[in-house]
C-alpha cells in the first residue's frame, strides 16, 4: 500500500478510519457469536460453515442471477444450516465421530464451491483469493448510495448483522446460557435447544457472508474462534466473556492495520496475527487459567504443603521431648525435598512460627497452634478410615499425610461427629483439640513465598 504513514494527509486518514471501523465491526460481529461456539465446543463447526457457504453463494447467484446481498444471504444461510444438519446426520447415523463428520462436510462443500467458481468464472464476479483474504484495502472505495449519502458498502453490510447478533443474544440470553452449558436441562425447561442450535448456525452463516467481501474467510474463522477462546481464559462468566471477546476483536483492527502498513502485508492477515498473539498472551499470562498462573499456584501449593509437613514433624518432636530442637538436615532428609524446602523454611521463619538458630529449629507458640490443627486433621482422618471404611490401621498413614493438608475446620468437625468423641487415633496417639479459627494454617501467597 502506497500510503505515507508518517505524513498522513486527509484522504489517507479518512481511509484508515473507514477501514479500521469496518474491520472492528466485522470482528465484533464474529466474536460475539463465536463465544457460543467456543462454549459449546463447536469451534470447528464455525470453521466448517465459513468454508461451506462458498457453494451457497455460487448457487444463489446462478439461481437469482444477481449478487445482491439478500440473495447471497439466503444461499449462504441455507448451506450453513445444511452443513450443520449433514454434520449431525453423519455423526448420529453414519457412525462417524463429530470432528471427522465436520471435516468431511466442510471440505467437500468448500471444494464444490471452488469448482463452481472456476466452472462459471466468466459469469460470476467472485474471486477465490478475495473470498479467502478479503478486500479491506478497498473498503473506502466501495460505496453505495443510502438516503442520498455515499456510505461504504462494508458498513451497510456488517452493521445490520452485528445488530441482529446482539439482538438475538439479548432476547434469548437465558435460553442460550442454559443450552450452551446443559442442553438436556434446557430441553427439560422447554427451551428447544435444537432450534436454538440451528438458529445459531444460521447466524454464523449470515455473519460469515457479511464478512466475506471485506475481510475474507481467513479472518472470519479467526474471529469466530480466537476472541472467544481468549476471553474464555480470562473470564468465568458469560457476560464478561462476551465483553472481553468484543474488546479483543475490536483491538485487533487498529493494531492489525498499523502492522499491515508497517510490513506492507494484507490487512486481514495482520489482524488475524494480532488475535493469535492475544490468545497466546492470555494462555501464558491469564490470571486464572494462564500457564504461568498455574505454575505459580502449583509452586505455592508445594511450598505450603512442605511448610505444613515441617510443622508436623516439629509437633511430633515436641510431643516426644518438649523444647527439644530438630536438626534442619534431618528434616530435609525426611521430606526428601529440593529447593522448595528452603522456601518453605524461610516462609515459616518469616511468619514467626519457627525459630532458626544455626542448623536447628524450634517450634514457636504461634506455630504450635497451627501444627496442632494439622496433626488433628491427620489423626482424625486415620480414625475415620479405620472406623468408617474398615481399613487396616497400619495402612492409613500415607493417605492421611496427603489429606491432612486439605481438611477445613468444618470438615474436621464433621469427621469428629461421624467417628464419635474419640481422644486417640488408631495408633494410640492423642488427637489434639484446637479452635476452629486457628486450626488451619493460612495459605501463603506467591508474594509471601518470594519474600520468604
C-alpha positions as CSV (number, residue, x, y, z in Angstrom):
1,X,0.0,0.0,0.0
2,X,1.5,3.4,-1.1
3,X,0.4,5.4,2.0
4,X,2.8,7.8,3.7
5,X,2.3,6.6,7.2
6,X,4.4,9.2,8.8
7,X,2.7,12.1,6.9
8,X,-0.9,11.1,6.6
9,X,-3.0,13.5,4.5
10,X,-6.7,14.0,5.0
11,X,-7.6,11.4,2.3
12,X,-5.4,8.7,3.9
13,X,-6.7,9.4,7.4
14,X,-10.3,9.1,6.3
15,X,-9.5,5.8,4.5
16,X,-7.7,4.5,7.6
17,X,-10.6,5.3,9.9
18,X,-13.1,3.7,7.5
19,X,-11.1,0.5,7.1
20,X,-10.4,0.2,10.9
21,X,-14.1,0.9,11.7
22,X,-15.4,-1.7,9.2
23,X,-12.9,-4.2,10.4
24,X,-13.7,-3.6,14.1
25,X,-17.5,-4.0,13.5
26,X,-16.9,-7.2,11.5
27,X,-14.6,-8.6,14.1
28,X,-17.0,-7.9,16.9
29,X,-19.9,-9.4,15.0
30,X,-18.0,-12.6,14.6
31,X,-16.6,-12.6,18.1
32,X,-19.9,-12.3,20.0
33,X,-21.5,-15.2,18.1
34,X,-18.2,-17.1,18.3
35,X,-18.3,-17.1,22.1
36,X,-21.2,-19.6,22.0
37,X,-19.3,-21.8,19.5
38,X,-16.4,-21.9,22.0
39,X,-18.7,-22.7,25.0
40,X,-20.4,-25.4,23.0
41,X,-17.1,-26.9,21.9
42,X,-18.2,-26.3,18.3
43,X,-15.4,-24.0,17.0
44,X,-14.7,-26.4,14.2
45,X,-18.3,-26.2,13.1
46,X,-17.9,-22.5,12.7
47,X,-14.8,-23.2,10.6
48,X,-16.9,-25.6,8.6
49,X,-19.7,-23.2,7.9
50,X,-17.3,-20.4,7.0
51,X,-15.8,-22.7,4.3
52,X,-19.0,-24.4,3.2
53,X,-21.1,-21.2,2.4
54,X,-19.0,-20.7,-0.7
55,X,-21.1,-23.1,-2.9
56,X,-24.2,-21.4,-1.4
57,X,-23.0,-18.1,-2.7
58,X,-22.4,-19.5,-6.2
59,X,-25.7,-21.4,-6.3
60,X,-27.6,-18.3,-5.1
61,X,-26.1,-16.2,-7.9
62,X,-26.9,-18.9,-10.5
63,X,-30.5,-19.2,-9.4
64,X,-31.1,-15.5,-8.7
65,X,-28.9,-14.0,-11.4
66,X,-27.7,-11.2,-9.1
67,X,-25.0,-10.6,-6.5
68,X,-27.4,-8.6,-4.3
69,X,-26.9,-9.2,-0.6
70,X,-30.3,-10.6,0.3
71,X,-30.0,-13.3,-2.4
72,X,-26.4,-14.2,-1.3
73,X,-27.5,-14.3,2.4
74,X,-30.3,-16.7,1.6
75,X,-28.0,-19.0,-0.2
76,X,-25.3,-18.9,2.4
77,X,-27.7,-19.4,5.3
78,X,-29.3,-22.4,3.6
79,X,-25.9,-24.0,3.1
80,X,-24.8,-23.1,6.6
81,X,-27.9,-24.9,8.1
82,X,-27.3,-27.7,5.6
83,X,-23.7,-28.1,6.9
84,X,-24.9,-28.3,10.5
85,X,-27.6,-30.8,9.5
86,X,-25.2,-33.0,7.4
87,X,-22.6,-33.0,10.2
88,X,-25.2,-34.1,12.8
89,X,-26.6,-36.7,10.4
90,X,-23.2,-38.3,9.7
91,X,-22.3,-38.3,13.3
92,X,-25.6,-39.7,14.6
93,X,-26.5,-42.2,11.8
94,X,-23.2,-42.8,10.0
95,X,-21.1,-43.9,13.0
96,X,-18.6,-41.1,12.3
97,X,-17.1,-39.0,15.0
98,X,-18.3,-35.5,15.2
99,X,-15.0,-33.9,14.2
100,X,-14.5,-36.3,11.3
101,X,-18.0,-35.6,10.1
102,X,-17.3,-31.8,10.2
103,X,-14.1,-32.4,8.2
104,X,-15.9,-34.4,5.5
105,X,-18.7,-32.0,5.1
106,X,-16.9,-28.7,5.0
107,X,-14.0,-29.8,2.8
108,X,-16.4,-31.4,0.3
109,X,-18.7,-28.3,0.2
110,X,-15.7,-25.9,0.0
111,X,-14.2,-27.9,-2.8
112,X,-17.6,-27.9,-4.6
113,X,-17.7,-24.1,-4.2
114,X,-14.2,-23.7,-5.7
115,X,-15.1,-25.9,-8.7
116,X,-18.4,-24.0,-9.3
117,X,-16.5,-20.7,-9.3
118,X,-13.9,-22.0,-11.7
119,X,-16.5,-23.5,-14.0
120,X,-18.8,-20.5,-14.0
121,X,-16.0,-18.0,-13.8
122,X,-16.9,-15.7,-16.7
123,X,-20.4,-15.1,-15.4
124,X,-19.7,-14.9,-11.6
125,X,-17.9,-11.9,-10.1
126,X,-16.4,-13.9,-7.3
127,X,-12.6,-14.3,-6.9
128,X,-11.4,-17.2,-4.7
129,X,-8.5,-15.1,-3.5
130,X,-10.9,-12.3,-2.3
131,X,-13.0,-14.9,-0.6
132,X,-10.0,-16.0,1.4
133,X,-8.3,-12.7,2.2
134,X,-10.9,-10.1,1.6
135,X,-10.6,-6.6,0.2
136,X,-10.2,-4.4,3.3
137,X,-7.7,-2.2,1.4
138,X,-10.6,-1.1,-0.9
139,X,-13.3,-0.7,1.7
140,X,-13.4,3.1,1.5
141,X,-13.7,2.9,-2.4
142,X,-16.7,0.5,-2.5
143,X,-19.6,2.9,-1.8
144,X,-23.4,2.6,-2.0
145,X,-25.9,5.3,-2.0
146,X,-28.2,5.3,1.0
147,X,-30.6,8.2,1.6
148,X,-28.6,10.5,-0.6
149,X,-25.4,9.6,1.2
150,X,-22.4,7.7,-0.1
151,X,-21.7,5.1,2.6
152,X,-19.1,2.3,2.4
153,X,-20.7,-1.0,1.3
154,X,-19.0,-2.9,4.1
155,X,-20.6,-0.7,6.8
156,X,-24.0,-1.2,5.3
157,X,-23.4,-4.9,5.2
158,X,-21.8,-5.6,8.6
159,X,-23.6,-3.1,10.9
160,X,-27.1,-4.8,10.5
161,X,-25.6,-8.2,11.0
162,X,-23.9,-7.0,14.3
163,X,-27.2,-5.6,15.4
164,X,-29.0,-8.9,14.6
165,X,-26.4,-10.9,16.5
166,X,-26.6,-8.6,19.6
167,X,-30.4,-8.6,19.5
168,X,-30.6,-12.4,19.3
169,X,-28.2,-12.7,22.2
170,X,-30.1,-10.1,24.2
171,X,-33.6,-11.6,23.6
172,X,-32.6,-15.3,24.1
173,X,-29.9,-14.7,26.8
174,X,-31.3,-17.1,29.3
175,X,-32.1,-19.8,26.7
176,X,-28.6,-19.6,25.1
177,X,-27.0,-19.6,28.5
178,X,-28.7,-22.8,29.7
179,X,-28.5,-24.5,26.3
180,X,-24.7,-23.8,26.0
181,X,-23.8,-25.4,29.3
182,X,-26.5,-28.1,29.7
183,X,-28.7,-28.9,26.6
184,X,-30.6,-31.6,28.4
185,X,-31.6,-29.3,31.2
186,X,-32.6,-26.7,28.6
187,X,-34.8,-29.2,26.9
188,X,-36.4,-30.1,30.2
189,X,-37.3,-26.4,30.7
190,X,-38.9,-26.3,27.2
191,X,-36.2,-24.1,25.6
192,X,-35.9,-26.2,22.5
193,X,-32.1,-26.4,22.2
194,X,-32.1,-28.0,18.8
195,X,-34.0,-25.0,17.3
196,X,-31.6,-22.6,19.1
197,X,-28.7,-24.6,17.6
198,X,-29.9,-24.2,14.1
199,X,-30.7,-20.5,14.5
200,X,-27.2,-20.0,15.9
201,X,-25.7,-21.8,12.9
202,X,-27.8,-19.6,10.6
203,X,-26.4,-16.5,12.3
204,X,-22.9,-17.9,11.9
205,X,-23.5,-18.3,8.1
206,X,-25.1,-14.8,8.0
207,X,-22.1,-13.3,9.7
208,X,-19.7,-15.2,7.5
209,X,-21.3,-13.9,4.3
210,X,-21.5,-10.4,5.5
211,X,-17.8,-10.5,6.3
212,X,-16.6,-12.3,3.2
213,X,-16.4,-9.4,0.9
214,X,-14.4,-7.2,3.3
215,X,-12.2,-9.4,5.4
216,X,-12.3,-12.9,3.7
217,X,-12.9,-16.3,5.3
218,X,-9.5,-16.5,7.0
219,X,-10.2,-13.5,9.3
220,X,-13.8,-14.7,9.8
221,X,-12.7,-18.1,11.0
222,X,-10.1,-16.5,13.3
223,X,-12.6,-14.1,14.8
224,X,-15.2,-16.8,15.3
225,X,-12.8,-18.7,17.5
226,X,-9.8,-16.8,18.9
227,X,-11.5,-13.8,20.7
228,X,-14.0,-16.2,22.4
229,X,-11.2,-18.6,23.3
230,X,-9.1,-15.8,24.6
231,X,-12.0,-14.4,26.7
232,X,-12.7,-17.9,28.0
233,X,-9.2,-18.0,29.5
234,X,-9.8,-14.6,31.2
235,X,-13.4,-14.8,32.4
236,X,-15.6,-17.5,34.1
237,X,-18.9,-15.8,33.4
238,X,-20.7,-15.4,30.1
239,X,-21.3,-11.6,30.4
240,X,-17.6,-10.6,31.0
241,X,-16.6,-13.2,28.4
242,X,-18.7,-11.5,25.7
243,X,-17.3,-8.1,26.6
244,X,-13.7,-9.3,26.6
245,X,-14.1,-11.1,23.3
246,X,-15.5,-8.0,21.8
247,X,-12.7,-5.9,23.1
248,X,-10.1,-8.4,21.8
249,X,-11.7,-8.4,18.4
250,X,-12.1,-4.6,18.2
251,X,-8.5,-4.1,19.4
252,X,-7.2,-6.3,16.6
253,X,-8.5,-3.8,14.0
254,X,-6.2,-0.8,14.7
255,X,-3.2,-2.9,15.7
256,X,-3.5,-5.1,12.6
257,X,-4.0,-2.1,10.4
258,X,-0.8,-0.5,11.7
259,X,1.2,-3.7,11.3
260,X,-0.1,-4.2,7.8
261,X,1.1,-0.7,6.9
262,X,4.5,-1.3,8.6
263,X,5.1,-4.7,6.9
264,X,3.2,-3.9,3.7
265,X,1.1,-7.1,4.0
266,X,-2.6,-8.0,3.8
267,X,-4.6,-6.2,6.4
268,X,-6.9,-9.1,7.2
269,X,-3.9,-11.4,7.7
270,X,-2.2,-8.9,10.0
271,X,-5.4,-8.7,12.1
272,X,-5.5,-12.5,12.3
273,X,-2.0,-12.5,13.6
274,X,-2.9,-10.0,16.3
275,X,-5.8,-12.1,17.7
276,X,-3.5,-15.1,17.6
277,X,-0.9,-13.2,19.7
278,X,-3.6,-12.0,22.1
279,X,-4.7,-15.6,22.6
280,X,-1.1,-16.7,23.3
281,X,-0.7,-14.0,25.8
282,X,-3.9,-15.0,27.6
283,X,-2.9,-18.7,27.5
284,X,0.5,-17.8,29.1
285,X,-0.3,-15.0,31.5
286,X,-4.0,-15.3,32.2
287,X,-4.7,-14.6,35.9
288,X,-6.6,-17.9,36.5
289,X,-6.1,-20.2,33.5
290,X,-2.8,-19.0,32.2
291,X,0.2,-21.3,32.1
292,X,2.3,-19.0,34.3
293,X,-0.5,-18.6,36.9
294,X,-1.0,-22.4,37.1
295,X,2.8,-22.9,37.6
296,X,2.8,-20.3,40.3
297,X,-0.2,-21.9,42.1
298,X,1.4,-25.3,41.9
299,X,4.7,-24.0,43.3
300,X,2.9,-22.1,46.1
301,X,0.9,-25.3,46.9
302,X,4.1,-27.3,47.1
303,X,5.7,-24.8,49.4
304,X,2.6,-24.7,51.6
305,X,2.5,-28.5,51.9
306,X,6.2,-28.7,52.7
307,X,5.8,-26.0,55.3
308,X,2.9,-27.9,56.9
309,X,5.0,-31.1,56.8
310,X,7.8,-29.3,58.6
311,X,5.3,-28.1,61.3
312,X,4.0,-31.7,61.6
313,X,7.5,-33.1,62.2
314,X,8.3,-30.4,64.7
315,X,5.0,-31.0,66.6
316,X,5.7,-34.7,66.8
317,X,9.2,-34.0,68.2
318,X,7.6,-31.6,70.7
319,X,5.2,-34.4,71.8
320,X,8.1,-36.7,72.4
321,X,10.6,-34.3,74.1
322,X,9.2,-30.8,74.8
323,X,11.6,-28.0,74.0
324,X,13.9,-30.2,72.0
325,X,15.2,-28.7,68.8
326,X,15.2,-30.5,65.4
327,X,18.1,-30.5,63.1
328,X,17.4,-28.9,59.7
329,X,19.4,-31.5,57.8
330,X,17.3,-34.3,59.4
331,X,14.1,-32.5,58.4
332,X,15.3,-32.1,54.8
333,X,16.3,-35.8,54.6
334,X,12.9,-37.0,56.0
335,X,11.0,-34.9,53.4
336,X,13.4,-35.6,50.5
337,X,12.7,-32.1,49.3
338,X,14.7,-29.9,47.0
339,X,14.9,-26.0,46.7
340,X,11.2,-25.8,47.8
341,X,12.2,-26.9,51.2
342,X,14.3,-23.8,51.8
343,X,11.4,-21.6,50.6
344,X,9.0,-23.3,53.0
345,X,11.5,-23.0,55.8
346,X,12.1,-19.3,55.1
347,X,8.3,-18.7,55.0
348,X,7.8,-20.4,58.4
349,X,10.5,-18.2,59.9
350,X,9.1,-15.1,58.3
351,X,5.6,-15.9,59.8
352,X,7.1,-16.3,63.2
353,X,6.0,-20.0,63.6
354,X,9.5,-21.5,64.0
355,X,12.8,-20.2,65.3
356,X,16.0,-21.0,63.5
357,X,19.4,-20.9,65.1
358,X,22.3,-22.2,63.1
359,X,21.3,-25.7,61.9
360,X,18.4,-26.3,64.3
361,X,14.7,-25.3,64.5
362,X,12.4,-24.7,67.4
363,X,8.6,-24.6,67.2
364,X,7.2,-21.3,68.5
365,X,3.8,-20.9,70.2
366,X,2.2,-19.4,67.1
367,X,3.4,-22.3,65.0
368,X,2.4,-24.8,67.7
369,X,-1.2,-23.9,67.4
370,X,-1.2,-24.3,63.6
371,X,0.7,-27.5,63.8
372,X,-1.9,-28.8,66.4
373,X,-4.6,-28.2,63.8
374,X,-2.6,-30.1,61.1
375,X,-2.0,-33.1,63.4
376,X,-5.6,-33.1,64.4
377,X,-6.6,-33.4,60.7
378,X,-4.1,-36.2,60.2
379,X,-5.3,-38.3,63.2
380,X,-9.0,-37.7,62.6
381,X,-8.6,-38.9,59.1
382,X,-6.8,-42.0,60.2
383,X,-9.6,-42.7,62.7
384,X,-12.2,-42.1,60.0
385,X,-10.6,-44.6,57.6
386,X,-10.3,-47.3,60.3
387,X,-13.8,-46.8,61.9
388,X,-15.9,-46.0,58.9
389,X,-14.0,-47.6,56.0
390,X,-12.7,-50.6,57.8
391,X,-9.1,-50.1,56.7
392,X,-6.1,-51.6,58.4
393,X,-4.6,-49.2,60.9
394,X,-1.1,-49.9,59.6
395,X,-2.1,-48.7,56.1
396,X,-3.8,-45.4,56.7
397,X,-0.8,-43.2,57.5
398,X,0.2,-42.4,53.9
399,X,-3.3,-41.3,52.8
400,X,-3.7,-39.2,55.9
401,X,-0.4,-37.5,55.1
402,X,-2.0,-36.3,51.8
403,X,-5.4,-35.5,53.1
404,X,-4.3,-33.5,56.2
405,X,-3.4,-30.5,54.1
406,X,-6.9,-30.0,52.8
407,X,-9.3,-30.7,55.7
408,X,-11.0,-27.4,56.7
409,X,-12.2,-26.9,60.3
410,X,-15.8,-27.6,59.3
411,X,-14.7,-30.9,57.7
412,X,-12.8,-31.8,60.9
413,X,-15.9,-31.1,63.0
414,X,-18.0,-33.3,60.6
415,X,-15.5,-36.2,60.8
416,X,-15.3,-35.9,64.5
417,X,-19.1,-36.1,64.8
418,X,-19.1,-39.1,62.4
419,X,-16.4,-41.2,64.3
420,X,-17.7,-40.2,67.7
421,X,-16.0,-38.4,70.6
422,X,-12.6,-40.2,70.4
423,X,-9.5,-39.0,72.2
424,X,-6.9,-41.2,70.4
425,X,-6.2,-42.3,66.9
426,X,-5.9,-46.0,65.8
427,X,-2.2,-45.9,66.8
428,X,-3.0,-44.8,70.4
429,X,-1.8,-41.2,69.9
430,X,-3.8,-38.4,71.3
431,X,-6.0,-36.3,68.9
432,X,-5.2,-32.6,69.6
433,X,-8.0,-30.2,70.3
434,X,-7.9,-26.8,68.8
435,X,-10.1,-23.8,68.0
436,X,-11.8,-23.5,64.6
437,X,-10.3,-20.2,63.9
438,X,-6.7,-21.3,64.2
439,X,-6.8,-25.0,63.3
440,X,-5.7,-24.5,59.7
441,X,-2.6,-22.6,58.7
442,X,-3.3,-19.7,56.3
443,X,-2.2,-20.3,52.7
444,X,1.0,-18.4,51.7
445,X,0.6,-16.1,48.7
446,X,3.0,-16.1,45.8
447,X,4.5,-12.8,47.1
448,X,5.0,-14.2,50.6
449,X,6.8,-17.2,49.2
450,X,9.0,-15.0,47.1
451,X,9.8,-12.8,50.2
452,X,10.4,-15.8,52.3
